[in-house]
Amino acid sequence: MKVINILNTSIHNLSMRETIQIVDNTISEGKQLHHVVVNAGKIVAMQNDLKLRQSVNQSDLINADGQAVVWASKVLGKPLKERVAGIDLMVNLVQLAHQKNYKIFFFGAQEEVVKKIVNIYSDQFSPNIIAGYRNGFFKKEEEQSIARVIGESGANILFVAISSPTKENFLYENKGLLQKVNFVMGVGGSFDVIAGKVKRAPIWMQKVGLEWFYRFAQEPNRMWRRYLIGNSKFIGLVIKEVLSKN
């Protein structure tokens, strides 16, 4: 897998189709793959949060979730094939689990949200794909016991719907306890979207890189700092990198 380095961040240059195939191969061969996605905000945070940078860069598979990251890769002369959005990868992998009889553990979000996710996918596919679930509210000292339960659940796939950097650090620090789970992945706010709590941007907005604005418009008080300040910092980092090469 070809790796591209952008702003202290390693990213695998893969399409969605290629990523799904790698995950399927990993599960069928009984191996483990630690996956993470990066967007503009996460890359900005990684510049100063060295623990987060380590958790991300030492993952086995890193996809570009944000369209801004794909844009930056082209500007910096290291073009990525395409955006591999975490929520789209998750949806594809749930379907794969149904086709291949894989089991999934859903971890994160509020109790009513994660329960709804389990009910939605049980109805859409089959309860047989569910290895277990748990909400995303816990104390630091509970992390190992949670990881142990997930590791012994029989899950082939783990989706963690918790905000950054908690999910990245949880997966990195508890990799040993999760070694029986073939594929582990942080999915951020994807459970809220699938459960209908938050609406996703129309396809055209996703394609032109305006999905962040759609999310901001829904929750401006909570999202303004992440998107307006975070995106501005990201653009500044890209410009600085371009100028340093000239």
Secondary structure, 3 states (H helix, E strand, C coil): CCEEEECCEEEECCCHHHHHHHHHHHHHCCCCEEEEEECHHHHHHHCCCHHHHHHHHCCCEEEECCHHHHHHHHHCCCCCCCCCCHHHHHHHHHHHHHHHCCCEEEEECCHHHHHHHHHHHHHHCCHHHEEEEECCCCCHHHHHHHHHHHHCCCCCEEEEECCCCHHHHHHHHCCCCCCCCCEEEECCCHHHHHCCCCCCCCHHHHHCCCHHHHHHHHCHHHHHHHHHHHHHHHHHHHHHHHHHHC
